Amino acid sequence: MKDLSPLKNILISEKVITDISGYDDYCHDATPEFKLPLAIVFAEDENDIIDTVKFCSENSIPIVVRGAGTGLSGGCVPSEGSIVLSLERMTNLQIDSKNKIAFAQAGVITKNIMDEANKYQLTYPPDPASYDESTIGGNIAENAGGLRCKRFGVTRDYVLGLKGITANCKVIETGIYNNNNGFYFSDLITGSEGTLLVIYEIALRLIQRIYEDNMTILVAFDKPKDAAQAVADINLSGISTNIMEFLDGDAADCSNRYEKNEGLDDVAAILLLEVNQNDTDMISQICHKNNCSYLKKESEPSKTEALWKIRRNLSKAVKEIAKVRISEDVAVPNSKFPLLVDFVAQMNQNSDLRINSFGHAGDGNLHVNFLGMTGEQKELEEIDKHIEILLKKTIELGGTLTGEHGIGLAKKKYLNLEFNKSTLDYMFKFKMIFDPHNLFNPDKIFSKNLI
């Protein structure tokens, strides 16, 4: 057992938790993975981070940075003998309305950035489904997408600069924090899953709030493949959708049981779209051509919000019905989206498991839930087998293992399906430049047998 008293002497003792009882939430994320850390540190400023990293470096203690713990890849699950460095108390947020920039510490909740920007008729577009509980630091670590990513892009597209602390306690400043000089490290650090350094402040690009005459459309289908084909046809039509979300019948049923909505009974799949009102007729034509069974249009804010709850309630709904939920977030080219949806539907039909799917249909990102009703070992092994089948099919279709959740613990053993050994070697070598002793999230992304 490491002696942590020197760290308690450096920091205020209440910031260092060594009795983990009562702190189970800090031992996992939204995956079933669970591990006890050596301690939890609640950093409140840059100096707290530097002192913690210095102590850990001197004592060879792994560091796992944590935001809100909403991730779905095991990225903030404690490593063996690690200190969890929570940034949830670092919540300072400033809006530079003149230059359309938000300066946010890593613990700021994503929705708070949107709400604060809105006061200046500005907006921050990336909106992961967990936007009201996930932190911007976590979004940066995973390069989170969101419902609006088809039109507006993902987290990386809005990062103007970062501040981070390396394993040797050096402060790195990128982008506008460095007058945009030199290599643009921001793109490399965004999506690095806490394996390179501790990101503690971010400068984010804001855009003018768009006042469009938008319509929300709910469309139901009797076949998942018809819904997926409608997605492909809408993409081919050239219509610029703000949001286009897909839910298969089982996912729609889960959400409907959680909160009742008209039009969701006995459906095989639904689409939820936000489009300019000028495009609604063409959208309707495409959906009818693909045999939709129900179509509802709403423009009144309170009614549109009720429709979007169908999608945003889904994670909570699934948690209520299953003992184990493992969510994979594969992505394929848009043209292959119907094939992937049909493959998942067949997998569900031919398996004893409950498998459902949903996702950001506009960019080919499909989230597949593998639900365990008993949590028994045999069931978990069956889930693992089907996950591998899904990932292999995704690569076969020209896709990628993860659209936004990251690799973390959940997918690291499958990386060789997408990357050859030399590519993985150089990824790890790049990590070693930032973190030569492999202290930051040491058991995430890279498996020893693959590098």
C-alpha positions as CSV (number, residue, x, y, z in Angstrom):
1,M,0.0,0.0,0.0
2,K,1.5,3.4,-1.0
3,D,1.9,6.0,1.6
4,L,-0.4,8.9,0.5
5,S,0.2,11.1,3.5
6,P,2.7,13.3,1.6
7,L,0.0,14.1,-1.0
8,K,-2.5,14.9,1.8
9,N,0.1,17.3,3.2
10,I,0.6,19.0,-0.1
11,L,-3.1,19.3,-0.9
12,I,-5.9,20.2,1.4
13,S,-6.7,16.8,3.0
14,E,-10.4,16.9,2.1
15,K,-9.3,16.9,-1.6
16,V,-7.7,13.5,-1.2
17,I,-10.0,10.5,-0.5
18,T,-8.3,7.3,0.6
19,D,-11.4,5.6,2.2
20,I,-13.2,4.7,-1.0
21,S,-16.3,3.3,0.7
22,G,-19.2,5.4,-0.4
23,Y,-17.4,6.4,-3.6
24,D,-18.5,3.5,-5.8
25,D,-19.5,6.0,-8.6
26,Y,-15.8,6.7,-9.0
27,C,-14.9,3.1,-9.7
28,H,-16.7,2.8,-13.0
29,D,-18.2,4.6,-15.9
30,A,-21.4,3.7,-17.9
31,T,-19.9,0.2,-18.7
32,P,-20.0,-2.8,-16.4
33,E,-16.3,-2.5,-15.7
34,F,-15.5,-1.8,-12.0
35,K,-12.3,-1.4,-10.1
36,L,-11.2,0.3,-6.8
37,P,-8.6,3.0,-7.1
38,L,-5.9,3.7,-4.6
39,A,-7.4,7.1,-3.9
40,I,-9.5,9.9,-5.4
41,V,-8.2,13.5,-5.8
42,F,-10.7,16.3,-6.3
43,A,-8.6,19.0,-8.1
44,E,-9.8,22.5,-7.9
45,D,-7.1,24.3,-9.9
46,E,-4.0,23.9,-12.0
47,N,-1.7,23.6,-9.0
48,D,-3.7,20.7,-7.6
49,I,-3.2,18.9,-10.9
50,I,0.5,19.6,-11.0
51,D,1.0,18.5,-7.4
52,T,-0.9,15.3,-7.9
53,V,0.9,14.5,-11.2
54,K,4.3,15.2,-9.6
55,F,3.5,13.0,-6.6
56,C,2.3,10.2,-8.9
57,S,5.3,10.5,-11.2
58,E,7.8,10.3,-8.3
59,N,6.0,7.3,-6.8
60,S,5.1,5.5,-10.1
61,I,1.4,5.7,-9.4
62,P,-1.0,5.5,-12.5
63,I,-3.3,8.5,-13.0
64,V,-6.8,8.1,-14.4
65,V,-8.5,11.5,-15.2
66,R,-12.3,11.6,-14.6
67,G,-15.1,14.0,-15.6
68,A,-18.7,12.9,-15.0
69,G,-18.2,9.1,-15.7
70,T,-20.7,9.0,-18.5
71,G,-18.4,7.3,-20.9
72,L,-19.2,4.0,-22.7
73,S,-15.7,2.5,-23.3
74,G,-14.3,2.1,-19.7
75,G,-12.0,5.1,-20.3
76,C,-12.2,6.5,-16.7
77,V,-12.4,3.1,-14.9
78,P,-9.5,3.1,-12.4
79,S,-6.3,1.3,-13.5
80,E,-4.7,-1.1,-11.0
81,G,-3.2,0.8,-8.1
82,S,-4.2,4.2,-9.6
83,I,-5.2,7.6,-8.3
84,V,-8.4,8.9,-9.9
85,L,-8.0,12.6,-10.6
86,S,-11.4,14.1,-10.7
87,L,-11.8,17.5,-12.5
88,E,-15.5,17.9,-11.7
89,R,-14.9,20.8,-9.4
90,M,-13.1,22.8,-12.1
91,T,-16.2,24.5,-13.5
92,N,-15.1,28.1,-14.4
93,L,-16.7,29.2,-17.7
94,Q,-16.3,32.5,-19.5
95,I,-17.9,33.6,-22.8
96,D,-16.1,36.0,-25.0
97,S,-19.1,37.1,-27.1
98,K,-17.2,39.5,-29.2
99,N,-14.8,36.8,-30.5
100,K,-17.4,34.0,-30.2
101,I,-15.2,31.9,-27.9
102,A,-16.0,29.9,-24.7
103,F,-13.2,29.4,-22.2
104,A,-14.1,26.4,-20.2
105,Q,-12.4,24.4,-17.5
106,A,-12.6,20.6,-18.0
107,G,-15.4,20.0,-15.4
108,V,-18.0,22.3,-17.0
109,I,-21.1,20.4,-18.0
110,T,-21.6,20.6,-21.8
111,K,-25.2,21.9,-21.6
112,N,-24.0,24.7,-19.4
113,I,-21.8,25.9,-22.2
114,M,-24.8,25.9,-24.6
115,D,-27.0,27.7,-22.1
116,E,-24.4,30.4,-21.3
117,A,-23.7,30.9,-25.0
118,N,-27.4,31.2,-25.7
119,K,-27.5,34.4,-23.6
120,Y,-25.4,36.1,-26.2
121,Q,-27.3,34.6,-29.2
122,L,-24.5,32.2,-29.7
123,T,-24.4,28.4,-29.6
124,Y,-22.1,25.5,-29.1
125,P,-23.4,22.8,-31.6
126,P,-21.9,19.4,-30.4
127,D,-24.6,17.8,-28.3
128,P,-23.9,14.3,-27.2
129,A,-27.0,12.5,-25.8
130,S,-25.5,12.9,-22.3
131,Y,-25.0,16.7,-22.8
132,D,-26.8,17.5,-19.6
133,E,-24.5,15.4,-17.4
134,S,-21.2,14.9,-19.4
135,T,-18.3,17.3,-19.0
136,I,-16.5,19.1,-21.7
137,G,-13.2,17.5,-20.6
138,G,-14.7,14.1,-21.2
139,N,-16.1,15.2,-24.5
140,I,-12.6,16.4,-25.5
141,A,-11.0,13.1,-24.4
142,E,-13.4,11.0,-26.5
143,N,-14.0,13.5,-29.3
144,A,-17.7,13.2,-28.7
145,G,-20.2,13.6,-31.5
146,G,-23.9,14.1,-30.9
147,L,-27.2,14.5,-32.6
148,R,-26.2,17.5,-34.7
149,C,-22.9,16.1,-35.9
150,K,-24.1,15.4,-39.4
151,R,-24.5,19.1,-40.2
152,F,-22.3,20.9,-37.6
153,G,-19.5,18.5,-36.9
154,V,-18.0,16.9,-33.7
155,T,-16.1,18.2,-30.7
156,R,-12.8,18.4,-32.5
157,D,-14.2,20.8,-35.0
158,Y,-14.8,23.4,-32.3
159,V,-11.6,23.2,-30.3
160,L,-9.6,26.4,-30.7
161,G,-7.0,25.5,-28.1
162,L,-6.2,23.5,-25.0
163,K,-4.2,23.7,-21.8
164,G,-2.8,20.5,-20.4
165,I,-0.3,19.1,-17.9
166,T,2.2,16.4,-19.0
167,A,3.6,13.6,-16.9
168,N,6.7,15.7,-16.1
169,C,4.4,18.5,-14.9
170,K,5.0,20.8,-17.8
171,V,2.1,23.0,-19.0
172,I,1.3,22.6,-22.7
173,E,-0.7,25.3,-24.4
174,T,-2.0,24.8,-27.9
175,G,-3.9,26.8,-30.5
176,I,-5.0,30.3,-29.4
177,Y,-3.3,29.8,-26.1
178,N,-0.1,29.7,-28.1
179,N,-1.1,32.4,-30.7
180,N,-1.8,29.5,-33.2
181,N,2.0,29.1,-33.7
182,G,3.8,25.8,-34.2
183,F,2.3,22.3,-34.6
184,Y,-1.4,22.1,-34.0
185,F,-1.4,19.6,-31.2
186,S,-5.1,20.2,-30.4
187,D,-6.2,17.8,-33.1
188,L,-3.9,15.0,-31.7
189,I,-4.8,15.5,-28.1
190,T,-8.6,15.6,-28.8
191,G,-9.8,12.0,-28.8
192,S,-6.7,10.7,-27.0
193,E,-8.8,9.3,-24.1
194,G,-6.7,10.6,-21.2
195,T,-3.6,8.7,-22.3
196,L,-1.3,11.7,-23.1
197,L,-1.8,14.5,-20.5
198,V,-4.4,16.1,-18.2
199,I,-6.5,18.5,-20.2
200,Y,-7.8,21.2,-17.8
201,E,-8.9,24.1,-19.9
202,I,-10.4,24.4,-23.4
203,A,-11.1,27.3,-25.8
204,L,-14.2,26.5,-27.9
205,R,-15.4,28.1,-31.0
206,L,-19.0,29.3,-30.8
207,I,-21.3,30.1,-33.7
208,Q,-24.1,32.5,-34.2
209,R,-27.4,30.9,-33.1
210,I,-29.3,29.9,-36.1
211,Y,-32.9,31.1,-36.3
212,E,-34.4,28.8,-38.9
213,D,-37.9,27.7,-39.5
214,N,-37.3,24.1,-38.5
215,M,-39.6,21.2,-38.3
216,T,-39.1,18.0,-36.3
217,I,-40.3,14.8,-38.0
218,L,-41.0,11.4,-36.4
219,V,-41.3,8.6,-39.0
220,A,-42.1,4.9,-38.2
221,F,-41.4,1.9,-40.4
222,D,-42.4,-1.8,-40.4
223,K,-38.9,-2.9,-41.5
224,P,-35.6,-1.6,-40.1
225,K,-34.0,-1.9,-43.6
226,D,-36.7,0.5,-45.0
227,A,-35.8,3.1,-42.4
228,A,-32.1,2.7,-43.2
229,Q,-32.7,3.0,-46.9
230,A,-34.7,6.2,-46.3
231,V,-31.6,7.5,-44.5
232,A,-29.4,6.6,-47.5
233,D,-31.9,8.2,-49.9
234,I,-32.1,11.4,-47.8
235,N,-28.3,11.7,-47.8
236,L,-28.2,11.2,-51.6
237,S,-30.9,13.8,-52.1
238,G,-28.7,16.6,-50.9
239,I,-31.0,17.8,-48.1
240,S,-29.0,19.2,-45.2
241,T,-30.6,17.8,-42.1
242,N,-29.8,19.4,-38.7
243,I,-30.4,16.0,-37.0
244,M,-31.2,12.6,-38.3
245,E,-31.5,9.8,-35.7
246,F,-32.3,6.2,-36.2
247,L,-33.9,3.8,-33.6
248,D,-34.8,0.2,-34.3
249,G,-38.0,-1.2,-33.1
250,D,-36.7,-2.6,-29.8
251,A,-34.9,0.6,-29.0
252,A,-38.1,2.5,-29.7
253,D,-40.1,0.1,-27.5
254,C,-37.6,0.6,-24.6
255,S,-38.0,4.4,-24.9
256,N,-41.8,4.1,-25.3
257,R,-42.1,2.0,-22.1
258,Y,-40.0,4.6,-20.2
259,E,-42.2,7.5,-21.4
260,K,-45.2,6.9,-23.6
261,N,-45.3,8.5,-27.1
262,E,-47.8,8.3,-29.9
263,G,-46.8,6.4,-33.0
264,L,-44.3,4.0,-31.3
265,D,-46.4,0.9,-30.7
266,D,-45.3,-2.1,-32.7
267,V,-42.8,-0.3,-34.9
268,A,-39.8,-2.0,-36.5
269,A,-37.8,1.3,-36.7
270,I,-38.2,5.0,-36.4
271,L,-36.4,8.1,-37.7
272,L,-36.3,11.4,-35.9
273,L,-35.3,14.4,-38.0
274,E,-34.9,18.1,-37.6
275,V,-35.0,19.9,-41.0
276,N,-35.8,23.2,-42.6
277,Q,-39.5,23.5,-43.2
278,N,-38.8,23.9,-46.9
279,D,-37.5,20.4,-47.0
280,T,-40.3,18.6,-45.2
281,D,-42.2,17.7,-48.4
282,M,-39.2,16.0,-50.0
283,I,-38.4,14.2,-46.7
284,S,-42.1,13.0,-46.6
285,Q,-41.9,11.7,-50.2
286,I,-38.7,9.8,-49.5
287,C,-40.1,8.2,-46.4
288,H,-43.3,7.2,-48.1
289,K,-41.4,5.8,-51.0
290,N,-39.6,3.6,-48.4
291,N,-42.9,2.3,-47.0
292,C,-43.2,4.4,-43.8
293,S,-46.2,3.5,-41.6
294,Y,-46.5,6.7,-39.6
295,L,-45.3,10.3,-40.1
296,K,-45.7,13.2,-37.7
297,K,-44.5,16.8,-38.0
298,E,-44.1,19.3,-35.2
299,S,-42.7,22.8,-35.1
300,E,-44.0,24.0,-31.7
301,P,-41.0,23.9,-29.2
302,S,-42.8,22.1,-26.4
303,K,-44.0,19.4,-28.8
304,T,-40.7,19.0,-30.6
305,E,-39.0,18.6,-27.2
306,A,-41.4,15.7,-26.4
307,L,-40.4,14.0,-29.6
308,W,-36.6,14.4,-28.9
309,K,-37.1,12.8,-25.5
310,I,-37.7,9.6,-27.4
311,R,-34.0,9.6,-28.3
312,R,-32.5,11.3,-25.2
313,N,-34.4,8.9,-22.8
314,L,-33.1,5.8,-24.5
315,S,-30.0,5.3,-22.3
316,K,-32.0,5.7,-19.1
317,A,-34.7,3.4,-20.5
318,V,-32.3,0.6,-21.4
319,K,-30.6,0.8,-17.9
320,E,-34.0,0.1,-16.3
321,I,-34.7,-3.1,-18.2
322,A,-31.3,-4.9,-18.3
323,K,-28.8,-6.0,-15.6
324,V,-26.0,-5.6,-18.1
325,R,-25.8,-3.1,-21.0
326,I,-22.8,-3.0,-23.3
327,S,-23.1,-0.4,-26.0
328,E,-20.9,-0.4,-29.2
329,D,-20.7,2.6,-31.4
330,V,-19.5,1.4,-34.8
331,A,-19.7,3.5,-37.9
332,V,-19.8,2.7,-41.6
333,P,-20.0,4.8,-44.9
334,N,-23.5,6.1,-45.3
335,S,-24.1,3.9,-48.3
336,K,-23.5,0.8,-46.1
337,F,-25.8,1.9,-43.3
338,P,-28.8,-0.1,-44.5
339,L,-26.6,-3.3,-44.7
340,L,-25.3,-2.8,-41.1
341,V,-28.8,-2.1,-39.8
342,D,-30.1,-5.2,-41.5
343,F,-27.2,-7.3,-40.1
344,V,-27.9,-6.2,-36.5
345,A,-31.6,-7.0,-37.0
346,Q,-30.7,-10.5,-38.2
347,M,-28.3,-10.9,-35.3
348,N,-31.0,-10.0,-32.8
349,Q,-33.5,-12.4,-34.5
350,N,-31.0,-15.3,-34.4
351,S,-29.7,-14.8,-30.9
352,D,-31.0,-15.5,-27.4
353,L,-29.6,-12.1,-26.5
354,R,-31.6,-8.9,-26.6
355,I,-29.8,-6.6,-29.1
356,N,-31.1,-3.2,-30.3
357,S,-29.6,-0.3,-32.2
358,F,-29.9,3.4,-32.6
359,G,-27.6,6.2,-33.7
360,H,-26.6,9.3,-35.7
361,A,-27.9,8.0,-39.0
362,G,-26.6,11.1,-40.9
363,D,-23.0,10.0,-40.5
364,G,-23.3,6.2,-40.5
365,N,-22.7,6.0,-36.7
366,L,-24.8,3.1,-35.2
367,H,-24.9,2.4,-31.5
368,V,-25.6,-1.3,-30.8
369,N,-26.8,-2.3,-27.3
370,F,-26.1,-5.8,-26.1
371,L,-28.5,-6.4,-23.2
372,G,-27.9,-9.0,-20.5
373,M,-31.0,-9.9,-18.5
374,T,-29.3,-12.2,-16.0
375,G,-25.7,-11.0,-15.8
376,E,-24.6,-14.6,-15.6
377,Q,-21.2,-15.6,-17.0
378,K,-22.6,-17.6,-19.9
379,E,-24.6,-14.6,-21.0
380,L,-21.6,-12.3,-20.8
381,E,-19.6,-14.7,-22.9
382,E,-22.4,-14.7,-25.5
383,I,-22.3,-10.9,-25.6
384,D,-18.5,-10.9,-26.1
385,K,-19.0,-13.3,-29.0
386,H,-21.6,-11.2,-30.7
387,I,-19.6,-8.0,-30.2
388,E,-16.7,-9.5,-32.1
389,I,-19.1,-10.6,-34.9
390,L,-20.4,-7.0,-35.1
391,L,-17.0,-5.4,-35.2
392,K,-15.7,-7.8,-37.9
393,K,-18.8,-7.1,-40.0
394,T,-18.2,-3.3,-39.5
395,I,-14.7,-3.5,-40.8
396,E,-15.8,-5.7,-43.7
397,L,-18.2,-2.9,-44.7
398,G,-15.4,-0.4,-44.7
399,G,-16.3,1.0,-41.3
400,T,-14.5,1.8,-38.0
401,L,-14.6,0.3,-34.5
402,T,-15.8,3.5,-32.8
403,G,-17.6,6.6,-34.0
404,E,-17.4,8.5,-30.7
405,H,-17.2,6.4,-27.6
406,G,-13.5,5.6,-27.9
407,I,-11.5,2.5,-27.5
408,G,-10.7,2.5,-23.7
409,L,-10.9,-0.9,-22.1
410,A,-13.9,-2.1,-24.1
411,K,-12.4,-2.4,-27.6
412,K,-8.6,-2.4,-27.2
413,K,-8.4,-6.2,-27.9
414,Y,-10.0,-5.6,-31.3
415,L,-7.7,-2.8,-32.5
416,N,-5.8,-5.1,-34.8
417,L,-9.0,-5.6,-36.8
418,E,-8.6,-2.0,-38.0
419,F,-5.0,-1.1,-37.7
420,N,-1.8,-3.0,-38.6
421,K,1.0,-3.6,-36.1
422,S,3.3,-0.9,-37.4
423,T,0.5,1.7,-37.1
424,L,-0.3,0.6,-33.5
425,D,3.5,0.7,-32.7
426,Y,3.7,4.3,-33.8
427,M,0.6,5.3,-31.9
428,F,2.1,3.9,-28.7
429,K,5.5,5.6,-29.5
430,F,3.6,8.9,-29.8
431,K,2.1,8.3,-26.3
432,M,5.5,7.7,-24.9
433,I,6.7,11.1,-26.0
434,F,4.1,12.7,-23.8
435,D,4.0,10.0,-21.1
436,P,7.4,8.2,-21.1
437,H,6.6,6.1,-18.0
438,N,3.0,5.2,-19.1
439,L,1.3,6.7,-16.1
440,F,-1.8,8.2,-17.8
441,N,-4.5,5.6,-18.3
442,P,-1.9,2.9,-18.8
443,D,-4.3,0.0,-19.5
444,K,-6.5,1.9,-22.0
445,I,-6.4,1.7,-25.9
446,F,-3.3,-0.4,-26.2
447,S,-3.0,-4.2,-25.5
448,K,0.5,-5.4,-24.8
449,N,0.1,-8.3,-27.2
450,L,-0.8,-5.9,-30.1
451,I,2.2,-3.5,-29.8
